[in-house]
Amino acid sequence: MELALLFFQLLIGHAVGDFVLQPGPMSSGKNRHNRLQEQYGEGFPPWYYWMSAHALTHAGIVYAITGSALCAAIECASHWLIDFGKCEKNYSLHVDQLLHLLFKVFYCVLLVYFIA
């Protein structure tokens, strides 16, 4: 697969995963500092369910684009950890997005130069 096309597809997938497929409850619910369980009761999923579902969504998108289980596993773990750091206010949304995009660059290099 051509490098530029692969990167573009991964960018589109990231935009879909982070902005289209992340509803309000997930966006708020994945933060361990939220008070949503107090507000909605015990039946509201805990933060780590939301965070894990979001990371797995991104892993699925990366797998669908690349066909690589390795890249999907890395995406799941990295997306979880990067978003956790953002929710902890260790860095801004801009840094969060930059870190995610750097992983997309990593997948491109890995797939085009080492796996393909």
Salt bridges, closest charged atoms under 4 A:
ASP18 OD2 - HIS14 NE2 3.24
ASP18 OD1 - HIS54 NE2 2.96
ASP18 OD1 - HIS58 NE2 2.93
ASP18 OD1 - HIS79 NE2 3.26
GLU38 OE1 - ARG35 NE 3.82
GLU75 OE2 - HIS58 ND1 3.93
GLU75 OE2 - HIS79 ND1 3.19
GLU75 OE2 - LYS104 NZ 3.06
ASP83 OD2 - LYS30 NZ 2.63
ASP83 OD2 - HIS54 NE2 3.22
ASP83 OD2 - HIS79 NE2 3.55
ASP83 OD1 - HIS100 NE2 2.86
GLU88 OE2 - ARG32 NE 2.69
GLU88 OE2 - HIS33 NE2 2.82
ASP96 OD1 - HIS100 NE2 3.18
